[in-house]
Amino acid sequence: MRVHFHGAAGQVTGSMHLVEIAGRRILIDCGMVQGSPEAEAQNFAPFPFDPARLDAVILSHAHIDHIGRVPRLVMAGYRGPILAQSATAELLPIMLLDSAALQESDAERLNRKRKPGQPRAMPLYTREDVQGILGQVRPLAYGPHPGILPGVDLVLRDAGHILGSCSVELRGEGRVLVFSGDLGMKGTPILRDPEPVPHADLLLMESTYGNRNHRPRPETVQELGEILDAAWRDGGNVLIPAFAVGRTQELLYWFARHWDDWQMARWRIFLDSPMASKVVQVYDHHHGLFDAEARAVWRQTPSPFRLPNLHVTQSVEESMAINRIHGGAIIIAGNGMANGGRILHHMRQHLPHRQTRIIFVGYQAEGTLGRRLVDGARWVRIHGHDVQVQAHRHTVGGLSAHADQQGLLEWYAAFTTPPPVALVHGEDLAREALAGEIAARHGVQALLPRPGMQAEV
């Protein structure tokens, strides 16, 4: 068994790992690189392998940095099955169609500004391209799936990151390869805890927060309530960049849980996302994947997705109208790293105002607008305009969808025998710190792969 590291090796986004096993070639994830324009240009590069020679694609979950180049893979000749947990399979077209629409819109805007002699901007793929791949998607339940290919067995385990997220276990040639996928925090609302894995001959493990621990969740939730109360007293609006799947649902969950003590009825809450209502339907189809507490909350009044003051906007006109509201609004919009999507329009309008508060509830990759704001930038450029930042900024790390260092180490320690491990899906500072802790506690020297490296199992 051999693993080729082609993405998220030394960075967080662009997950893509090629596994050769029992004479077959399986790609785990095919994610989009996110960050600076230079980083995102990598998405247009040819794949470092022949897509037509792949036998299967397995997706760990539905975030764009894990699925965002699947249409491109099919455009390049891949014709085999796309295997995904059933909730992921249902989220996949929603996420990819939204991604394609944003890319088409960005290309159109760039072409309007194109100077004579400049090449036309092209989207990475179109909505038509996305429709063309859906017949290859094969939904699977959590659990064992023997014989997905001759000599290859698959096990999908709940990773507790977002709805449908998986740790991927491949068995063949008498060996076991495990890819952690993105691991969630224990006790995350709505989701079940990450499932432990008993054995691996090689583990590919995420390391996004390998160098830090999150604030305890009760303190984080209290902080969120205090930020909202301060924002109300200031008379401004609250902006929350959040991906449509994951943090958005948790935020609405906490709004419902604290409806009375946070006085949530006084706010106008906007979920400014064309795909939000579709994602809500997916969650409603998969209550069986919720933890027990979340199932109980969903039966209460108000339920998280049916708050009486929640407005789910669809059209561009509805989104633009939100910016005529100068106080008392909570605006949740994509994308979560403020690197595209509707949140940019709201930031352009609201960042110059001192009464505005912006809350970051997820990881901000290097090179993104979200990262620059978290790092304290006083001026940012949005859609070609220089925007002064006077808004209050808050980073609420305890709401992260990713396990922190302690959570990663606890999950690793659950293996019967500590396996050899390659740390992926993390920047170097994070994975070096996690590698040091694994070595100190278990005597295992972690591999820190770069794109193009290989590992034998």
VOPAGU-2260 file (C-alpha; in pm, 1 decimal, decimal comma):
REM VOPAGU-2260
SITE   aa  ch    i         X         Y         Z
SITE  MET   A    0       0,0       0,0       0,0
SITE  ARG   A    1     132,4     342,8     -93,6
SITE  VAL   A    2       5,8     695,1     -20,7
SITE  HIS   A    3      81,0     997,5    -238,4
SITE  PHE   A    4      29,6    1335,1     -67,2
SITE  HIS   A    5    -104,2    1588,0    -316,7
SITE  GLY   A    6    -291,5    1845,1    -106,5
SITE  ALA   A    7    -330,8    1985,5     246,4
SITE  ALA   A    8      30,5    1883,4     309,1
SITE  GLY   A    9     182,6    2183,0     486,1
SITE  GLN   A   10    -136,9    2387,1     457,7
SITE  VAL   A   11    -495,5    2351,4     575,3
SITE  THR   A   12    -695,5    2357,6     251,5
SITE  GLY   A   13    -690,1    2152,7     -68,6
SITE  SER   A   14    -722,4    1805,3      88,3
SITE  MET   A   15    -622,1    1534,9    -163,5
SITE  HIS   A   16    -448,2    1201,4     -97,9
SITE  LEU   A   17    -397,4     922,9    -351,6
SITE  VAL   A   18    -384,5     565,3    -217,9
SITE  GLU   A   19    -255,6     268,2    -417,9
SITE  ILE   A   20    -395,3     -50,3    -266,7
SITE  ALA   A   21    -451,1    -404,0    -401,1
SITE  GLY   A   22    -369,1    -286,1    -750,3
SITE  ARG   A   23    -630,1      -5,2    -730,7
SITE  ARG   A   24    -597,4     371,9    -716,4
SITE  ILE   A   25    -826,7     554,1    -473,3
SITE  LEU   A   26    -839,7     929,7    -417,9
SITE  ILE   A   27    -941,3    1046,6     -70,7
SITE  ASP   A   28   -1087,7    1397,8    -101,7
SITE  CYS   A   29   -1046,4    1640,3    -388,4
SITE  GLY   A   30   -1059,3    1978,3    -218,3
SITE  MET   A   31   -1019,6    2334,4    -330,0
SITE  VAL   A   32    -717,8    2538,7    -220,6
SITE  GLN   A   33    -835,1    2851,2     -39,1
SITE  GLY   A   34    -644,3    3161,4      65,6
SITE  SER   A   35    -459,3    3424,1    -135,9
SITE  PRO   A   36    -523,6    3470,0    -511,2
SITE  GLU   A   37    -186,9    3305,6    -574,5
SITE  ALA   A   38    -284,0    3002,8    -364,3
SITE  GLU   A   39    -625,6    2972,6    -528,1
SITE  ALA   A   40    -466,0    2979,7    -873,9
SITE  GLN   A   41    -340,1    2628,1    -790,9
SITE  ASN   A   42    -694,5    2501,8    -842,1
SITE  PHE   A   43    -657,2    2552,7   -1217,1
SITE  ALA   A   44    -335,6    2349,6   -1238,3
SITE  PRO   A   45    -348,4    2000,2   -1392,9
SITE  PHE   A   46    -380,6    1716,6   -1144,6
SITE  PRO   A   47     -46,4    1551,3   -1055,3
SITE  PHE   A   48    -193,0    1213,0   -1159,0
SITE  ASP   A   49    -416,6    1086,0   -1437,7
SITE  PRO   A   50    -781,0    1117,8   -1320,2
SITE  ALA   A   51    -890,7     864,2   -1580,4
SITE  ARG   A   52    -681,6     595,0   -1405,0
SITE  LEU   A   53    -853,7     636,6   -1067,8
SITE  ASP   A   54   -1081,5     353,0    -955,7
SITE  ALA   A   55   -1273,6     538,8    -683,5
SITE  VAL   A   56   -1302,5     870,8    -500,1
SITE  ILE   A   57   -1393,7     882,4    -130,1
SITE  LEU   A   58   -1503,7    1211,0      28,9
SITE  SER   A   59   -1458,0    1269,3     402,0
SITE  HIS   A   60   -1716,0    1549,5     426,7
SITE  ALA   A   61   -1884,3    1829,9     233,9
SITE  HIS   A   62   -1668,8    2135,2     301,7
SITE  ILE   A   63   -1530,8    2292,6     -14,6
SITE  ASP   A   64   -1167,1    2243,1      86,5
SITE  HIS   A   65   -1241,8    1868,0      70,3
SITE  ILE   A   66   -1480,8    1846,5    -227,9
SITE  GLY   A   67   -1429,8    2168,7    -425,4
SITE  ARG   A   68   -1228,3    2023,0    -715,5
SITE  VAL   A   69   -1441,1    1713,1    -776,2
SITE  PRO   A   70   -1609,4    1866,9   -1084,8
SITE  ARG   A   71   -1265,6    1954,3   -1218,0
SITE  LEU   A   72   -1158,8    1592,0   -1164,5
SITE  VAL   A   73   -1451,7    1465,4   -1372,4
SITE  MET   A   74   -1383,1    1727,9   -1638,8
SITE  ALA   A   75   -1028,5    1584,1   -1657,5
SITE  GLY   A   76   -1152,7    1232,0   -1727,8
SITE  TYR   A   77   -1258,4    1061,8   -1403,4
SITE  ARG   A   78   -1556,2     829,3   -1464,4
SITE  GLY   A   79   -1569,3     612,1   -1150,3
SITE  PRO   A   80   -1783,7     625,2    -834,2
SITE  ILE   A   81   -1777,5     913,1    -584,0
SITE  LEU   A   82   -1835,6     752,1    -243,7
SITE  ALA   A   83   -1968,8     965,5      41,7
SITE  GLN   A   84   -2166,9     925,9     362,9
SITE  SER   A   85   -2537,6     980,6     288,3
SITE  ALA   A   86   -2561,4    1327,6     447,6
SITE  THR   A   87   -2243,8    1432,2     266,7
SITE  ALA   A   88   -2388,2    1300,6     -60,2
SITE  GLU   A   89   -2698,6    1515,3      -4,1
SITE  LEU   A   90   -2494,6    1824,6      85,9
SITE  LEU   A   91   -2252,6    1779,4    -205,6
SITE  PRO   A   92   -2466,2    1929,0    -487,5
SITE  ILE   A   93   -2576,9    2217,5    -265,1
SITE  MET   A   94   -2219,7    2311,8    -182,5
SITE  LEU   A   95   -2078,9    2262,9    -531,7
SITE  LEU   A   96   -2360,9    2446,2    -710,0
SITE  ASP   A   97   -2309,4    2742,3    -477,5
SITE  SER   A   98   -1933,6    2727,0    -537,7
SITE  ALA   A   99   -1988,3    2720,8    -913,9
SITE  ALA   A  100   -2229,8    3014,1    -898,7
SITE  LEU   A  101   -1974,6    3220,9    -704,4
SITE  GLN   A  102   -1701,5    3135,0    -952,7
SITE  GLU   A  103   -1921,8    3224,6   -1249,8
SITE  SER   A  104   -2009,9    3554,1   -1081,3
SITE  ASP   A  105   -1644,3    3633,4   -1004,9
SITE  ALA   A  106   -1540,7    3555,9   -1363,0
SITE  GLU   A  107   -1817,7    3777,6   -1497,7
SITE  ARG   A  108   -1711,5    4067,1   -1271,3
SITE  LEU   A  109   -1345,7    4031,2   -1373,7
SITE  ASN   A  110   -1438,2    4022,5   -1741,6
SITE  ARG   A  111   -1636,5    4345,8   -1708,2
SITE  LYS   A  112   -1315,1    4511,8   -1588,9
SITE  ARG   A  113   -1093,4    4333,2   -1841,1
SITE  LYS   A  114    -860,3    4557,7   -2037,7
SITE  PRO   A  115    -796,6    4510,4   -2410,4
SITE  GLY   A  116    -554,3    4227,2   -2471,4
SITE  GLN   A  117    -611,4    4059,6   -2134,6
SITE  PRO   A  118    -735,4    3698,4   -2143,8
SITE  ARG   A  119   -1092,2    3628,0   -2040,2
SITE  ALA   A  120   -1139,8    3503,0   -1684,1
SITE  MET   A  121   -1290,4    3155,0   -1667,4
SITE  PRO   A  122   -1463,4    2986,5   -1371,9
SITE  LEU   A  123   -1301,6    2673,6   -1232,7
SITE  TYR   A  124   -1625,0    2497,8   -1330,3
SITE  THR   A  125   -1986,6    2589,9   -1397,4
SITE  ARG   A  126   -2319,3    2482,3   -1251,0
SITE  GLU   A  127   -2366,5    2268,9   -1560,1
SITE  ASP   A  128   -2038,1    2091,6   -1482,0
SITE  VAL   A  129   -2163,7    2017,8   -1129,5
SITE  GLN   A  130   -2488,7    1870,0   -1259,7
SITE  GLY   A  131   -2279,7    1642,6   -1478,9
SITE  ILE   A  132   -2105,7    1467,4   -1186,8
SITE  LEU   A  133   -2406,8    1387,1    -970,0
SITE  GLY   A  134   -2478,5    1054,3   -1138,3
SITE  GLN   A  135   -2144,4     925,0   -1009,7
SITE  VAL   A  136   -2223,3     993,1    -641,1
SITE  ARG   A  137   -2286,1     682,9    -426,1
SITE  PRO   A  138   -2429,8     752,7     -76,4
SITE  LEU   A  139   -2314,9     521,8     204,1
SITE  ALA   A  140   -2409,8     474,7     568,4
SITE  TYR   A  141   -2159,9     489,8     851,9
SITE  GLY   A  142   -2003,5     149,5     912,5
SITE  PRO   A  143   -1827,2    -123,6     713,4
SITE  HIS   A  144   -1852,8    -157,3     335,4
SITE  PRO   A  145   -1668,1    -472,4     225,2
SITE  GLY   A  146   -1552,1    -506,9    -132,4
SITE  ILE   A  147   -1591,5    -150,9    -260,9
SITE  LEU   A  148   -1326,9    -265,9    -508,9
SITE  PRO   A  149   -1171,8    -611,9    -549,9
SITE  GLY   A  150    -950,3    -666,8    -245,1
SITE  VAL   A  151   -1046,3    -333,3     -83,3
SITE  ASP   A  152   -1278,5    -281,7     215,0
SITE  LEU   A  153   -1398,2      53,0     348,8
SITE  VAL   A  154   -1519,6     163,5     692,1
SITE  LEU   A  155   -1673,1     507,3     751,3
SITE  ARG   A  156   -1676,8     636,2    1109,3
SITE  ASP   A  157   -1838,7     953,8    1244,4
SITE  ALA   A  158   -1572,9    1226,5    1275,7
SITE  GLY   A  159   -1799,6    1471,3    1463,4
SITE  HIS   A  160   -1692,6    1769,1    1248,2
SITE  ILE   A  161   -2004,9    1853,2    1045,5
SITE  LEU   A  162   -2312,5    1654,2     948,6
SITE  GLY   A  163   -2194,9    1347,5     757,0
SITE  SER   A  164   -1824,1    1393,1     831,1
SITE  CYS   A  165   -1616,1    1075,8     830,0
SITE  SER   A  166   -1293,8     918,9     929,1
SITE  VAL   A  167   -1202,1     690,8     639,9
SITE  GLU   A  168   -1057,4     342,7     698,0
SITE  LEU   A  169    -923,8     147,3     397,8
SITE  ARG   A  170    -828,2    -219,5     431,1
SITE  GLY   A  171    -638,6    -422,5     174,4
SITE  GLU   A  172    -321,4    -628,4     126,3
SITE  GLY   A  173    -341,3    -713,8     496,3
SITE  ARG   A  174    -290,8    -345,8     588,6
SITE  VAL   A  175    -512,1     -72,7     733,0
SITE  LEU   A  176    -486,8     294,5     632,0
SITE  VAL   A  177    -688,5     548,9     831,1
SITE  PHE   A  178    -753,5     909,2     730,8
SITE  SER   A  179    -894,6    1100,4    1028,2
SITE  GLY   A  180   -1076,8    1351,1     811,2
SITE  ASP   A  181   -1151,1    1671,2     998,2
SITE  LEU   A  182   -1214,8    1580,1    1361,8
SITE  GLY   A  183   -1464,9    1771,1    1571,8
SITE  MET   A  184   -1456,6    1863,5    1938,7
SITE  LYS   A  185   -1615,4    1638,5    2197,9
SITE  GLY   A  186   -1940,8    1786,3    2320,8
SITE  THR   A  187   -2007,8    1986,2    2003,7
SITE  PRO   A  188   -2379,8    2066,1    1988,0
SITE  ILE   A  189   -2592,9    1872,3    1739,4
SITE  LEU   A  190   -2317,2    1627,0    1643,6
SITE  ARG   A  191   -2202,1    1304,4    1801,9
SITE  ASP   A  192   -1846,1    1283,3    1933,6
SITE  PRO   A  193   -1570,4    1160,9    1699,4
SITE  GLU   A  194   -1566,4     781,3    1690,5
SITE  PRO   A  195   -1237,3     616,7    1796,5
SITE  VAL   A  196   -1057,6     378,8    1561,9
SITE  PRO   A  197    -892,5      66,2    1708,4
SITE  HIS   A  198    -606,5       2,9    1465,0
SITE  ALA   A  199    -406,5     156,0    1180,3
SITE  ASP   A  200     -84,8      61,6    1005,3
SITE  LEU   A  201     -63,4     424,5     892,0
SITE  LEU   A  202    -270,6     718,4    1009,5
SITE  LEU   A  203    -317,1    1042,0     814,8
SITE  MET   A  204    -432,9    1286,9    1080,3
SITE  GLU   A  205    -547,9    1644,6    1058,1
SITE  SER   A  206    -354,7    1904,4    1258,9
SITE  THR   A  207    -540,9    2232,5    1204,6
SITE  TYR   A  208    -519,5    2330,6    1572,1
SITE  GLY   A  209    -222,0    2111,9    1659,5
SITE  ASN   A  210     -54,9    2396,4    1849,6
SITE  ARG   A  211    -338,0    2533,6    2060,9
SITE  ASN   A  212    -634,2    2449,3    2278,9
SITE  HIS   A  213    -976,1    2608,0    2251,9
SITE  ARG   A  214   -1143,5    2796,5    2530,4
SITE  PRO   A  215   -1389,5    2569,2    2715,8
SITE  ARG   A  216   -1727,0    2567,7    2541,8
SITE  PRO   A  217   -1933,7    2697,7    2839,6
SITE  GLU   A  218   -1703,1    3001,1    2864,8
SITE  THR   A  219   -1721,7    3047,2    2488,3
SITE  VAL   A  220   -2100,7    3043,3    2486,6
SITE  GLN   A  221   -2104,9    3294,8    2771,2
SITE  GLU   A  222   -1865,2    3515,2    2572,9
SITE  LEU   A  223   -2091,8    3499,4    2269,2
SITE  GLY   A  224   -2387,2    3617,6    2476,6
SITE  GLU   A  225   -2180,3    3903,4    2621,4
SITE  ILE   A  226   -2069,3    4015,1    2273,8
SITE  LEU   A  227   -2430,1    4024,4    2153,3
SITE  ASP   A  228   -2537,4    4221,5    2459,3
SITE  ALA   A  229   -2257,2    4476,9    2410,2
SITE  ALA   A  230   -2345,5    4506,9    2043,1
SITE  TRP   A  231   -2707,8    4578,8    2130,3
SITE  ARG   A  232   -2602,8    4851,0    2374,4
SITE  ASP   A  233   -2378,6    5005,7    2106,0
SITE  GLY   A  234   -2667,8    5010,9    1861,5
SITE  GLY   A  235   -2479,1    4846,0    1578,0
SITE  ASN   A  236   -2504,3    4530,9    1369,8
SITE  VAL   A  237   -2321,1    4202,2    1418,0
SITE  LEU   A  238   -2149,0    4031,2    1124,1
SITE  ILE   A  239   -2064,5    3660,0    1148,0
SITE  PRO   A  240   -1878,6    3500,0     856,2
SITE  ALA   A  241   -1979,4    3133,4     865,9
SITE  PHE   A  242   -1989,8    2843,8     626,1
SITE  ALA   A  243   -2341,0    2726,2     542,2
SITE  VAL   A  244   -2274,4    2384,1     694,9
SITE  GLY   A  245   -2138,4    2356,9    1047,9
SITE  ARG   A  246   -2096,4    2678,9    1245,5
SITE  THR   A  247   -2417,7    2830,6    1108,5
SITE  GLN   A  248   -2624,0    2549,3    1258,2
SITE  GLU   A  249   -2440,2    2570,3    1590,5
SITE  LEU   A  250   -2498,0    2944,5    1613,4
SITE  LEU   A  251   -2870,8    2900,7    1556,4
SITE  TYR   A  252   -2866,9    2621,0    1813,3
SITE  TRP   A  253   -2722,3    2852,6    2080,1
SITE  PHE   A  254   -2963,1    3131,4    1985,5
SITE  ALA   A  255   -3250,6    2890,4    2048,9
SITE  ARG   A  256   -3101,7    2751,8    2372,2
SITE  HIS   A  257   -3050,7    3104,2    2510,8
SITE  TRP   A  258   -3359,0    3262,0    2359,3
SITE  ASP   A  259   -3475,1    3417,1    2686,1
SITE  ASP   A  260   -3154,4    3495,1    2878,1
SITE  TRP   A  261   -2988,6    3653,3    2571,2
SITE  GLN   A  262   -3311,2    3837,9    2481,8
SITE  MET   A  263   -3281,1    3708,7    2126,5
SITE  ALA   A  264   -3631,7    3824,3    2036,6
SITE  ARG   A  265   -3507,4    4185,3    2018,9
SITE  TRP   A  266   -3277,4    4107,0    1723,8
SITE  ARG   A  267   -3344,8    4068,2    1355,2
SITE  ILE   A  268   -3145,0    3760,4    1252,1
SITE  PHE   A  269   -3049,4    3719,5     886,6
SITE  LEU   A  270   -2913,9    3400,4     739,2
SITE  ASP   A  271   -2793,1    3550,7     414,0
SITE  SER   A  272   -2727,4    3243,7     206,0
SITE  PRO   A  273   -2897,4    3115,4    -108,2
SITE  MET   A  274   -2829,0    2758,5       1,7
SITE  ALA   A  275   -2929,5    2795,3     366,4
SITE  SER   A  276   -3284,7    2663,8     329,1
SITE  LYS   A  277   -3155,8    2362,5     134,7
SITE  VAL   A  278   -2901,4    2285,4     406,0
SITE  VAL   A  279   -3177,1    2311,7     668,5
SITE  GLN   A  280   -3371,3    2044,2     477,4
SITE  VAL   A  281   -3066,5    1813,8     482,3
SITE  TYR   A  282   -3038,7    1852,6     859,8
SITE  ASP   A  283   -3410,8    1778,0     892,2
SITE  HIS   A  284   -3357,4    1456,7     693,3
SITE  HIS   A  285   -3080,8    1332,8     922,1
SITE  HIS   A  286   -3196,1    1372,6    1283,6
SITE  GLY   A  287   -3063,2    1019,8    1335,8
SITE  LEU   A  288   -2710,6    1162,0    1315,1
SITE  PHE   A  289   -2775,7    1415,1    1594,3
SITE  ASP   A  290   -2673,8    1360,7    1954,1
SITE  ALA   A  291   -2952,4    1305,7    2208,9
SITE  GLU   A  292   -2949,9    1664,5    2339,5
SITE  ALA   A  293   -2985,2    1810,8    1991,2
SITE  ARG   A  294   -3280,1    1585,3    1911,0
SITE  ALA   A  295   -3450,3    1719,5    2223,5
SITE  VAL   A  296   -3374,4    2083,5    2135,4
SITE  TRP   A  297   -3519,0    2035,8    1787,1
SITE  ARG   A  298   -3851,8    1941,1    1946,7
SITE  GLN   A  299   -3858,5    2256,4    2160,1
SITE  THR   A  300   -3998,6    2600,4    2079,4
SITE  PRO   A  301   -3840,3    2789,0    1921,7
SITE  SER   A  302   -3642,3    2528,1    1730,5
SITE  PRO   A  303   -3306,4    2647,0    1591,4
SITE  PHE   A  304   -3408,6    2661,1    1224,9
SITE  ARG   A  305   -3749,6    2814,7    1292,6
SITE  LEU   A  306   -3673,5    3112,3    1514,2
SITE  PRO   A  307   -3957,5    3363,0    1474,2
SITE  ASN   A  308   -3715,6    3646,7    1388,6
SITE  LEU   A  309   -3496,3    3445,1    1150,4
SITE  HIS   A  310   -3495,9    3567,2     790,4
SITE  VAL   A  311   -3338,7    3340,0     528,9
SITE  THR   A  312   -3255,2    3553,1     225,6
SITE  GLN   A  313   -3239,4    3411,1    -123,5
SITE  SER   A  314   -3213,2    3688,2    -380,5
SITE  VAL   A  315   -2940,2    3946,3    -431,3
SITE  GLU   A  316   -3200,5    4219,0    -377,1
SITE  GLU   A  317   -3293,0    4076,4     -36,0
SITE  SER   A  318   -2925,9    4060,6      57,4
SITE  MET   A  319   -2864,4    4421,2     -48,0
SITE  ALA   A  320   -3166,5    4537,8     150,5
SITE  ILE   A  321   -3006,3    4412,5     473,5
SITE  ASN   A  322   -2741,7    4683,2     442,6
SITE  ARG   A  323   -3008,9    4949,1     483,6
SITE  ILE   A  324   -3046,6    4831,2     844,7
SITE  HIS   A  325   -2808,1    5025,8    1067,5
SITE  GLY   A  326   -2864,5    4855,8    1401,4
SITE  GLY   A  327   -3017,0    4555,4    1573,6
SITE  ALA   A  328   -2930,8    4299,6    1306,2
SITE  ILE   A  329   -2726,1    3979,3    1328,9
SITE  ILE   A  330   -2603,8    3890,2     980,3
SITE  ILE   A  331   -2469,0    3538,6     923,3
SITE  ALA   A  332   -2328,9    3500,6     572,1
SITE  GLY   A  333   -2073,5    3299,3     377,7
SITE  ASN   A  334   -1808,7    3236,2     337,5
SITE  GLY   A  335   -1656,6    3149,3     669,6
SITE  MET   A  336   -1310,8    3286,1     584,7
SITE  ALA   A  337   -1451,6    3606,9     431,9
SITE  ASN   A  338   -1275,4    3517,7     109,7
SITE  GLY   A  339   -1581,4    3541,6    -111,2
SITE  GLY   A  340   -1957,9    3531,1     -98,1
SITE  ARG   A  341   -2214,1    3771,1      42,7
SITE  ILE   A  342   -2026,9    3848,4     365,2
SITE  LEU   A  343   -1792,3    4069,7     160,4
SITE  HIS   A  344   -2072,1    4306,5      64,8
SITE  HIS   A  345   -2176,8    4340,0     429,2
SITE  MET   A  346   -1817,9    4394,5     541,0
SITE  ARG   A  347   -1765,7    4667,2     284,7
SITE  GLN   A  348   -2067,8    4851,3     427,8
SITE  HIS   A  349   -2013,4    4787,2     798,4
SITE  LEU   A  350   -1640,5    4756,6     873,9
SITE  PRO   A  351   -1585,0    5137,2     879,6
SITE  HIS   A  352   -1834,4    5181,2    1167,8
SITE  ARG   A  353   -1720,3    5159,1    1531,0
SITE  GLN   A  354   -2055,6    5024,1    1649,2
SITE  THR   A  355   -2021,4    4718,0    1423,6
SITE  ARG   A  356   -1900,2    4392,5    1571,8
SITE  ILE   A  357   -1760,2    4109,8    1363,8
SITE  ILE   A  358   -1737,6    3764,3    1517,7
SITE  PHE   A  359   -1506,4    3495,7    1375,8
SITE  VAL   A  360   -1622,6    3150,3    1478,5
SITE  GLY   A  361   -1400,4    2926,6    1262,3
SITE  TYR   A  362   -1051,5    2878,3    1127,4
SITE  GLN   A  363    -914,3    3160,3     908,9
SITE  ALA   A  364    -662,6    3027,3     657,3
SITE  GLU   A  365    -345,7    3215,8     574,8
SITE  GLY   A  366    -399,6    3464,1     291,6
SITE  THR   A  367    -773,2    3509,0     347,7
SITE  LEU   A  368    -948,0    3834,9     432,6
SITE  GLY   A  369   -1068,2    3676,3     755,7
SITE  ARG   A  370    -709,4    3604,1     859,6
SITE  ARG   A  371    -603,0    3962,7     785,3
SITE  LEU   A  372    -886,6    4096,6     996,9
SITE  VAL   A  373    -809,6    3856,8    1283,6
SITE  ASP   A  374    -445,5    3967,8    1265,4
SITE  GLY   A  375    -552,8    4330,6    1314,4
SITE  ALA   A  376    -546,6    4488,8     965,9
SITE  ARG   A  377    -663,2    4850,5     975,8
SITE  TRP   A  378    -735,8    4868,3     602,5
SITE  VAL   A  379    -853,3    4591,6     370,4
SITE  ARG   A  380    -943,6    4581,1       2,7
SITE  ILE   A  381   -1287,7    4448,7     -88,1
SITE  HIS   A  382   -1402,8    4433,1    -450,7
SITE  GLY   A  383   -1134,1    4680,1    -550,5
SITE  HIS   A  384   -1219,6    4933,2    -279,5
SITE  ASP   A  385   -1000,3    5022,9      20,0
SITE  VAL   A  386   -1206,7    4987,1     336,5
SITE  GLN   A  387   -1104,4    5119,6     676,1
SITE  VAL   A  388   -1163,6    4878,1     963,4
SITE  GLN   A  389   -1307,1    5041,1    1272,7
SITE  ALA   A  390   -1541,5    4760,6    1373,3
SITE  HIS   A  391   -1482,1    4562,1    1691,7
SITE  ARG   A  392   -1333,8    4219,1    1614,1
SITE  HIS   A  393   -1394,6    3904,7    1820,0
SITE  THR   A  394   -1243,5    3559,8    1769,0
SITE  VAL   A  395   -1456,7    3298,6    1941,5
SITE  GLY   A  396   -1232,2    2995,1    1901,5
SITE  GLY   A  397   -1432,2    2767,5    2129,0
SITE  LEU   A  398   -1696,6    2733,7    1857,0
SITE  SER   A  399   -1446,4    2582,7    1615,5
SITE  ALA   A  400   -1555,9    2274,1    1422,7
SITE  HIS   A  401   -1203,1    2133,7    1460,8
SITE  ALA   A  402   -1061,9    1945,1    1755,7
SITE  ASP   A  403    -788,8    2133,9    1940,3
SITE  GLN   A  404    -451,2    1990,0    2037,1
SITE  GLN   A  405    -592,1    1811,6    2340,8
SITE  GLY   A  406    -878,1    1665,8    2137,6
SITE  LEU   A  407    -643,4    1543,1    1864,6
SITE  LEU   A  408    -411,5    1380,7    2118,8
SITE  GLU   A  409    -702,1    1210,7    2296,0
SITE  TRP   A  410    -832,5    1070,7    1967,2
SITE  TYR   A  411    -484,3     943,9    1875,7
SITE  ALA   A  412    -440,2     787,7    2219,0
SITE  ALA   A  413    -755,4     575,5    2166,7
SITE  PHE   A  414    -577,0     347,9    1917,8
SITE  THR   A  415    -489,1      12,3    2073,4
SITE  THR   A  416    -128,0      65,8    1966,2
SITE  PRO   A  417      -3,8     415,8    1867,0
SITE  PRO   A  418      22,1     397,5    1485,8
SITE  PRO   A  419     275,2     561,9    1254,7
SITE  VAL   A  420     124,1     899,2    1167,1
SITE  ALA   A  421     150,6    1157,4     890,2
SITE  LEU   A  422      19,1    1498,6     989,7
SITE  VAL   A  423    -182,7    1674,8     718,9
SITE  HIS   A  424    -437,1    1955,4     698,9
SITE  GLY   A  425    -230,8    2195,7     908,0
SITE  GLU   A  426      17,7    2479,1     876,5
SITE  ASP   A  427     373,8    2395,0     978,2
SITE  LEU   A  428     368,6    2559,8    1322,3
SITE  ALA   A  429      57,7    2362,5    1415,6
SITE  ARG   A  430     172,1    2024,5    1290,8
SITE  GLU   A  431     524,7    2062,8    1427,4
SITE  ALA   A  432     381,2    2129,4    1772,6
SITE  LEU   A  433     147,3    1829,5    1746,7
SITE  ALA   A  434     432,2    1609,1    1621,6
SITE  GLY   A  435     637,5    1708,5    1926,2
SITE  GLU   A  436     356,2    1613,8    2164,3
SITE  ILE   A  437     302,9    1277,4    1991,9
SITE  ALA   A  438     674,9    1202,1    2012,2
SITE  ALA   A  439     694,6    1299,7    2380,6
SITE  ARG   A  440     387,5    1099,2    2482,5
SITE  HIS   A  441     404,2     795,6    2254,2
SITE  GLY   A  442     756,6     780,4    2110,9
SITE  VAL   A  443     624,2     802,5    1754,2
SITE  GLN   A  444     802,3    1032,9    1509,5
SITE  ALA   A  445     535,1    1187,2    1289,0
SITE  LEU   A  446     587,3    1239,8     916,8
SITE  LEU   A  447     524,6    1596,7     797,7
SITE  PRO   A  448     455,8    1542,5     427,3
SITE  ARG   A  449     486,8    1794,4     147,7
SITE  PRO   A  450     297,2    1776,6    -183,5
SITE  GLY   A  451     450,2    1505,9    -401,5
SITE  MET   A  452     585,8    1298,6    -111,8
SITE  GLN   A  453     498,4     930,5     -72,9
SITE  ALA   A  454     466,7     689,0     218,2
SITE  GLU   A  455     470,8     308,9     211,0
SITE  VAL   A  456     242,7     108,4     440,0
